[in-house]
Amino acid sequence: MDKVLLLNPPGDKLYQRDLYCSNVSKANYYWPSIDLLIQSGILGEAFQVDILDAIVEKLGPDECLAKIRAGGYAAVLFLTGTASWQQDFAFLARIKDGTPSP
């Protein structure tokens, strides 16, 4: 069975990406991603699903990348939003290219 990773990428702020208008938490609180939970239920019927919420786990880009590479995933599905898309896509390029820190 293929392994799939559902990823909330790392960020330098508390990004809340799965709202209709993504934002940054200003009160140091964080709502867990419901989108990842829903996707895990759907994909779990056909794949082994892992979830990595780098924001909650307070992982930096290098730590997160190491976990992803160690997982041997067939696919990575991720959250992004207008508040963080530039940072998210730079990180995702590193996953795709297999490059180390910029």
KEZAGU-633810 format. One record per residue: residue in one letter; residue number from 1; x, y, z of N, C-alpha, C in turn. Coordinates in pm, whole numbers, plus 50000, padded with zeros to 5 digits. Layout:
BEGIN
<res: A&n: NUM&neast: X&nnorth: Y&nup: Z&caeast: X&canorth: Y&caup: Z&ceast: X&cnorth: Y&cup: Z>
...
// end
This chain:
BEGIN
<res: M&n: 1&neast: 50085&nnorth: 49883&nup: 50000&caeast: 50000&canorth: 50000&caup: 50000&ceast: 50090&cnorth: 50124&cup: 50000>
<res: D&n: 2&neast: 50063&nnorth: 50216&nup: 49909&caeast: 50140&canorth: 50341&caup: 49902&ceast: 50115&cnorth: 50428&cup: 50023>
<res: K&n: 3&neast: 50220&nnorth: 50501&nup: 50060&caeast: 50210&canorth: 50595&caup: 50171&ceast: 50190&cnorth: 50736&cup: 50116>
<res: V&n: 4&neast: 50099&nnorth: 50809&nup: 50178&caeast: 50070&canorth: 50948&caup: 50139&ceast: 50087&cnorth: 51035&cup: 50263>
<res: L&n: 5&neast: 50148&nnorth: 51151&nup: 50243&caeast: 50165&canorth: 51246&caup: 50352&ceast: 50074&cnorth: 51365&cup: 50332>
<res: L&n: 6&neast: 50000&nnorth: 51401&nup: 50434&caeast: 49921&canorth: 51524&caup: 50437&ceast: 50001&cnorth: 51623&cup: 50520>
<res: L&n: 7&neast: 50037&nnorth: 51736&nup: 50459&caeast: 50134&canorth: 51826&caup: 50519&ceast: 50079&cnorth: 51967&cup: 50540>
<res: N&n: 8&neast: 50097&nnorth: 52017&nup: 50659&caeast: 50083&canorth: 52159&caup: 50686&ceast: 50226&cnorth: 52208&cup: 50698>
<res: P&n: 9&neast: 50279&nnorth: 52279&nup: 50596&caeast: 50421&canorth: 52312&caup: 50590&ceast: 50467&cnorth: 52400&cup: 50706>
<res: P&n: 10&neast: 50599&nnorth: 52401&nup: 50729&caeast: 50652&canorth: 52488&caup: 50833&ceast: 50638&cnorth: 52634&cup: 50793>
<res: G&n: 11&neast: 50644&nnorth: 52721&nup: 50892&caeast: 50635&canorth: 52864&caup: 50865&ceast: 50696&cnorth: 52942&cup: 50980>
<res: D&n: 12&neast: 50727&nnorth: 53065&nup: 50953&caeast: 50787&canorth: 53147&caup: 51058&ceast: 50683&cnorth: 53216&cup: 51145>
<res: K&n: 13&neast: 50555&nnorth: 53191&nup: 51115&caeast: 50444&canorth: 53244&caup: 51194&ceast: 50341&cnorth: 53133&cup: 51216>
<res: L&n: 14&neast: 50241&nnorth: 53159&nup: 51298&caeast: 50133&canorth: 53062&caup: 51319&ceast: 50030&cnorth: 53078&cup: 51206>
<res: Y&n: 15&neast: 50063&nnorth: 53023&nup: 51091&caeast: 49973&canorth: 53032&caup: 50976&ceast: 49853&cnorth: 52942&cup: 50995>
<res: Q&n: 16&neast: 49736&nnorth: 52995&nup: 50966&caeast: 49613&canorth: 52918&caup: 50965&ceast: 49569&cnorth: 52911&cup: 50820>
<res: R&n: 17&neast: 49599&nnorth: 52800&nup: 50756&caeast: 49587&canorth: 52790&caup: 50611&ceast: 49454&cnorth: 52734&cup: 50562>
<res: D&n: 18&neast: 49378&nnorth: 52666&nup: 50643&caeast: 49261&canorth: 52602&caup: 50587&ceast: 49131&cnorth: 52680&cup: 50606>
<res: L&n: 19&neast: 49141&nnorth: 52806&nup: 50631&caeast: 49023&canorth: 52891&caup: 50635&ceast: 49000&cnorth: 52949&cup: 50496>
<res: Y&n: 20&neast: 48882&nnorth: 53000&nup: 50470&caeast: 48856&canorth: 53058&caup: 50338&ceast: 48953&cnorth: 53171&cup: 50307>
<res: C&n: 21&neast: 48989&nnorth: 53247&nup: 50406&caeast: 49092&canorth: 53351&caup: 50393&ceast: 49199&cnorth: 53318&cup: 50495>
<res: S&n: 22&neast: 49310&nnorth: 53261&nup: 50448&caeast: 49415&canorth: 53224&caup: 50543&ceast: 49466&cnorth: 53347&cup: 50616>
<res: N&n: 23&neast: 49521&nnorth: 53323&nup: 50735&caeast: 49568&canorth: 53436&caup: 50815&ceast: 49679&cnorth: 53390&cup: 50908>
<res: V&n: 24&neast: 49728&nnorth: 53484&nup: 50986&caeast: 49829&canorth: 53457&caup: 51087&ceast: 49765&cnorth: 53482&cup: 51223>
<res: S&n: 25&neast: 49782&nnorth: 53387&nup: 51313&caeast: 49729&canorth: 53404&caup: 51448&ceast: 49799&cnorth: 53520&cup: 51517>
<res: K&n: 26&neast: 49722&nnorth: 53610&nup: 51569&caeast: 49778&canorth: 53726&caup: 51637&ceast: 49774&cnorth: 53710&cup: 51789>
<res: A&n: 27&neast: 49709&nnorth: 53607&nup: 51838&caeast: 49692&canorth: 53588&caup: 51982&ceast: 49764&cnorth: 53463&cup: 52032>
<res: N&n: 28&neast: 49855&nnorth: 53410&nup: 51951&caeast: 49933&canorth: 53293&caup: 51988&ceast: 49846&cnorth: 53170&cup: 52016>
<res: Y&n: 29&neast: 49737&nnorth: 53155&nup: 51943&caeast: 49655&canorth: 53034&caup: 51950&ceast: 49653&cnorth: 52974&cup: 51810>
<res: Y&n: 30&neast: 49613&nnorth: 52847&nup: 51805&caeast: 49615&canorth: 52778&caup: 51677&ceast: 49498&cnorth: 52680&cup: 51669>
<res: W&n: 31&neast: 49423&nnorth: 52686&nup: 51561&caeast: 49316&canorth: 52590&caup: 51536&ceast: 49371&cnorth: 52480&cup: 51447>
<res: P&n: 32&neast: 49362&nnorth: 52355&nup: 51489&caeast: 49412&canorth: 52245&caup: 51405&ceast: 49340&cnorth: 52242&cup: 51270>
<res: S&n: 33&neast: 49409&nnorth: 52189&nup: 51172&caeast: 49358&canorth: 52185&caup: 51036&ceast: 49249&cnorth: 52079&cup: 51018>
<res: I&n: 34&neast: 49129&nnorth: 52123&nup: 50992&caeast: 49018&canorth: 52031&caup: 50966&ceast: 49033&cnorth: 51970&cup: 50827>
<res: D&n: 35&neast: 49088&nnorth: 52046&nup: 50731&caeast: 49106&canorth: 51994&caup: 50595&ceast: 49190&cnorth: 51867&cup: 50594>
<res: L&n: 36&neast: 49298&nnorth: 51864&nup: 50671&caeast: 49383&canorth: 51745&caup: 50675&ceast: 49308&cnorth: 51627&cup: 50737>
<res: L&n: 37&neast: 49230&nnorth: 51653&nup: 50838&caeast: 49152&canorth: 51547&caup: 50901&ceast: 49052&cnorth: 51486&cup: 50802>
<res: I&n: 38&neast: 48982&nnorth: 51569&nup: 50729&caeast: 48885&canorth: 51520&caup: 50631&ceast: 48954&cnorth: 51442&cup: 50520>
<res: Q&n: 39&neast: 49065&nnorth: 51495&nup: 50469&caeast: 49138&canorth: 51425&caup: 50363&ceast: 49190&cnorth: 51290&cup: 50410>
<res: S&n: 40&neast: 49232&nnorth: 51282&nup: 50536&caeast: 49283&canorth: 51155&caup: 50586&ceast: 49174&cnorth: 51047&cup: 50587>
<res: G&n: 41&neast: 49053&nnorth: 51087&nup: 50620&caeast: 48942&canorth: 50991&caup: 50618&ceast: 48911&cnorth: 50940&cup: 50480>
<res: I&n: 42&neast: 48917&nnorth: 51027&nup: 50382&caeast: 48889&canorth: 50988&caup: 50243&ceast: 49002&cnorth: 50903&cup: 50187>
<res: L&n: 43&neast: 49125&nnorth: 50949&nup: 50203&caeast: 49240&canorth: 50879&caup: 50145&ceast: 49276&cnorth: 50751&cup: 50220>
<res: G&n: 44&neast: 49237&nnorth: 50743&nup: 50347&caeast: 49270&canorth: 50627&caup: 50429&ceast: 49211&cnorth: 50497&cup: 50379>
<res: E&n: 45&neast: 49112&nnorth: 50504&nup: 50292&caeast: 49053&canorth: 50383&caup: 50236&ceast: 49146&cnorth: 50317&cup: 50135>
<res: A&n: 46&neast: 49234&nnorth: 50393&nup: 50070&caeast: 49318&canorth: 50339&caup: 49964&ceast: 49468&cnorth: 50350&cup: 49992>
<res: F&n: 47&neast: 49506&nnorth: 50431&nup: 50090&caeast: 49647&canorth: 50456&caup: 50116&ceast: 49677&cnorth: 50451&cup: 50265>
<res: Q&n: 48&neast: 49805&nnorth: 50430&nup: 50296&caeast: 49851&canorth: 50451&caup: 50432&ceast: 49875&cnorth: 50601&cup: 50443>
<res: V&n: 49&neast: 49807&nnorth: 50668&nup: 50535&caeast: 49812&canorth: 50814&caup: 50544&ceast: 49883&cnorth: 50857&cup: 50671>
<res: D&n: 50&neast: 49979&nnorth: 50947&nup: 50654&caeast: 50045&canorth: 51013&caup: 50766&ceast: 50013&cnorth: 51161&cup: 50758>
<res: I&n: 51&neast: 50005&nnorth: 51226&nup: 50872&caeast: 49982&canorth: 51370&caup: 50877&ceast: 50099&cnorth: 51434&cup: 50951>
<res: L&n: 52&neast: 50151&nnorth: 51540&nup: 50892&caeast: 50259&canorth: 51616&caup: 50955&ceast: 50218&cnorth: 51762&cup: 50957>
<res: D&n: 53&neast: 50190&nnorth: 51812&nup: 51076&caeast: 50156&canorth: 51952&caup: 51093&ceast: 50278&cnorth: 52021&cup: 51152>
<res: A&n: 54&neast: 50362&nnorth: 52076&nup: 51064&caeast: 50489&canorth: 52136&caup: 51106&ceast: 50467&cnorth: 52260&cup: 51194>
<res: I&n: 55&neast: 50353&nnorth: 52326&nup: 51177&caeast: 50324&canorth: 52443&caup: 51261&ceast: 50301&cnorth: 52398&cup: 51405>
<res: V&n: 56&neast: 50218&nnorth: 52298&nup: 51424&caeast: 50188&canorth: 52249&caup: 51559&ceast: 50312&cnorth: 52188&cup: 51623>
<res: E&n: 57&neast: 50390&nnorth: 52113&nup: 51544&caeast: 50509&canorth: 52049&caup: 51599&ceast: 50628&cnorth: 52144&cup: 51609>
<res: K&n: 58&neast: 50609&nnorth: 52268&nup: 51563&caeast: 50714&canorth: 52371&caup: 51568&ceast: 50842&cnorth: 52324&cup: 51500>
<res: L&n: 59&neast: 50825&nnorth: 52262&nup: 51383&caeast: 50939&canorth: 52215&caup: 51306&ceast: 50988&cnorth: 52323&cup: 51212>
<res: G&n: 60&neast: 51116&nnorth: 52339&nup: 51205&caeast: 51175&canorth: 52427&caup: 51106&ceast: 51178&cnorth: 52356&cup: 50971>
<res: P&n: 61&neast: 51210&nnorth: 52428&nup: 50866&caeast: 51213&canorth: 52366&caup: 50733&ceast: 51305&cnorth: 52245&cup: 50722>
<res: D&n: 62&neast: 51424&nnorth: 52253&nup: 50780&caeast: 51518&canorth: 52141&caup: 50769&ceast: 51469&cnorth: 52017&cup: 50843>
<res: E&n: 63&neast: 51414&nnorth: 52037&nup: 50962&caeast: 51360&canorth: 51924&caup: 51039&ceast: 51242&cnorth: 51860&cup: 50967>
<res: C&n: 64&neast: 51156&nnorth: 51944&nup: 50914&caeast: 51040&canorth: 51894&caup: 50842&ceast: 51081&cnorth: 51817&cup: 50718>
<res: L&n: 65&neast: 51175&nnorth: 51871&nup: 50643&caeast: 51223&canorth: 51806&caup: 50522&ceast: 51285&cnorth: 51670&cup: 50554>
<res: A&n: 66&neast: 51359&nnorth: 51661&nup: 50663&caeast: 51418&canorth: 51534&caup: 50703&ceast: 51311&cnorth: 51430&cup: 50733>
<res: K&n: 67&neast: 51205&nnorth: 51470&nup: 50801&caeast: 51095&canorth: 51377&caup: 50830&ceast: 51026&cnorth: 51331&cup: 50702>
<res: I&n: 68&neast: 51007&nnorth: 51422&nup: 50608&caeast: 50942&canorth: 51387&caup: 50483&ceast: 51027&cnorth: 51288&cup: 50404>
<res: R&n: 69&neast: 51154&nnorth: 51316&nup: 50393&caeast: 51244&canorth: 51228&caup: 50317&ceast: 51254&cnorth: 51090&cup: 50380>
<res: A&n: 70&neast: 51250&nnorth: 51083&nup: 50512&caeast: 51259&canorth: 50955&caup: 50581&ceast: 51132&cnorth: 50871&cup: 50564>
<res: G&n: 71&neast: 51022&nnorth: 50936&nup: 50527&caeast: 50894&canorth: 50866&caup: 50520&ceast: 50872&cnorth: 50781&cup: 50398>
<res: G&n: 72&neast: 50942&nnorth: 50806&nup: 50289&caeast: 50924&canorth: 50727&caup: 50167&ceast: 50785&cnorth: 50739&cup: 50108>
<res: Y&n: 73&neast: 50736&nnorth: 50861&nup: 50095&caeast: 50598&canorth: 50883&caup: 50051&ceast: 50586&cnorth: 50880&cup: 49898>
<res: A&n: 74&neast: 50476&nnorth: 50824&nup: 49852&caeast: 50444&canorth: 50825&caup: 49709&ceast: 50390&cnorth: 50961&cup: 49667>
<res: A&n: 75&neast: 50327&nnorth: 51032&nup: 49760&caeast: 50271&canorth: 51164&caup: 49731&ceast: 50266&cnorth: 51246&cup: 49858>
<res: V&n: 76&neast: 50274&nnorth: 51379&nup: 49839&caeast: 50260&canorth: 51473&caup: 49949&ceast: 50152&cnorth: 51572&cup: 49910>
<res: L&n: 77&neast: 50046&nnorth: 51579&nup: 49990&caeast: 49940&canorth: 51678&caup: 49970&ceast: 49959&cnorth: 51782&cup: 50079>
<res: F&n: 78&neast: 49940&nnorth: 51909&nup: 50045&caeast: 49974&canorth: 52013&caup: 50140&ceast: 49870&cnorth: 52123&cup: 50143>
<res: L&n: 79&neast: 49873&nnorth: 52197&nup: 50254&caeast: 49790&canorth: 52316&caup: 50268&ceast: 49874&cnorth: 52438&cup: 50231>
<res: T&n: 80&neast: 49809&nnorth: 52538&nup: 50176&caeast: 49872&canorth: 52667&caup: 50153&ceast: 49763&cnorth: 52772&cup: 50158>
<res: G&n: 81&neast: 49802&nnorth: 52896&nup: 50159&caeast: 49705&canorth: 53005&caup: 50163&ceast: 49772&cnorth: 53135&cup: 50124>
<res: T&n: 82&neast: 49692&nnorth: 53237&nup: 50108&caeast: 49745&canorth: 53366&caup: 50064&ceast: 49844&cnorth: 53425&cup: 50164>
<res: A&n: 83&neast: 49829&nnorth: 53394&nup: 50291&caeast: 49918&canorth: 53450&caup: 50393&ceast: 50057&cnorth: 53388&cup: 50389>
<res: S&n: 84&neast: 50070&nnorth: 53271&nup: 50327&caeast: 50198&canorth: 53200&caup: 50335&ceast: 50245&cnorth: 53137&cup: 50204>
<res: W&n: 85&neast: 50178&nnorth: 53162&nup: 50094&caeast: 50205&canorth: 53085&caup: 49973&ceast: 50348&cnorth: 53096&cup: 49923>
<res: Q&n: 86&neast: 50411&nnorth: 53211&nup: 49935&caeast: 50549&canorth: 53223&caup: 49886&ceast: 50643&cnorth: 53134&cup: 49966>
<res: Q&n: 87&neast: 50630&nnorth: 53138&nup: 50096&caeast: 50712&canorth: 53054&caup: 50183&ceast: 50680&cnorth: 52906&cup: 50161>
<res: D&n: 88&neast: 50551&nnorth: 52874&nup: 50145&caeast: 50509&canorth: 52735&caup: 50124&ceast: 50567&cnorth: 52678&cup: 49995>
<res: F&n: 89&neast: 50556&nnorth: 52753&nup: 49887&caeast: 50602&canorth: 52702&caup: 49758&ceast: 50754&cnorth: 52692&cup: 49751>
<res: A&n: 90&neast: 50825&nnorth: 52778&nup: 49822&caeast: 50971&canorth: 52766&caup: 49829&ceast: 51008&cnorth: 52636&cup: 49902>
<res: F&n: 91&neast: 50935&nnorth: 52605&nup: 50010&caeast: 50961&canorth: 52481&caup: 50082&ceast: 50925&cnorth: 52360&cup: 49997>
<res: L&n: 92&neast: 50814&nnorth: 52365&nup: 49929&caeast: 50772&canorth: 52252&caup: 49846&ceast: 50867&cnorth: 52228&cup: 49730>
<res: A&n: 93&neast: 50929&nnorth: 52333&nup: 49679&caeast: 51030&canorth: 52315&caup: 49574&ceast: 51148&cnorth: 52234&cup: 49628>
<res: R&n: 94&neast: 51181&nnorth: 52255&nup: 49754&caeast: 51289&canorth: 52178&caup: 49816&ceast: 51252&cnorth: 52030&cup: 49826>
<res: I&n: 95&neast: 51126&nnorth: 52002&nup: 49855&caeast: 51081&canorth: 51863&caup: 49861&ceast: 51095&cnorth: 51801&cup: 49722>
<res: K&n: 96&neast: 51047&nnorth: 51869&nup: 49624&caeast: 51048&canorth: 51817&caup: 49486&ceast: 51190&cnorth: 51799&cup: 49434>
<res: D&n: 97&neast: 51275&nnorth: 51896&nup: 49457&caeast: 51411&canorth: 51892&caup: 49403&ceast: 51507&cnorth: 51808&cup: 49486>
<res: G&n: 98&neast: 51471&nnorth: 51784&nup: 49611&caeast: 51560&canorth: 51711&caup: 49699&ceast: 51681&cnorth: 51791&cup: 49741>
<res: T&n: 99&neast: 51668&nnorth: 51923&nup: 49740&caeast: 51781&canorth: 52009&caup: 49775&ceast: 51787&cnorth: 52034&cup: 49925>
<res: P&n: 100&neast: 51907&nnorth: 52059&nup: 49976&caeast: 51920&canorth: 52096&caup: 50118&ceast: 51881&cnorth: 52240&cup: 50141>
<res: S&n: 101&neast: 51915&nnorth: 52293&nup: 50255&caeast: 51881&canorth: 52430&caup: 50290&ceast: 51924&cnorth: 52528&cup: 50182>
<res: P&n: 102&neast: 51845&nnorth: 52637&nup: 50162&caeast: 51883&canorth: 52735&caup: 50059&ceast: 52008&cnorth: 52811&cup: 50099>
// end
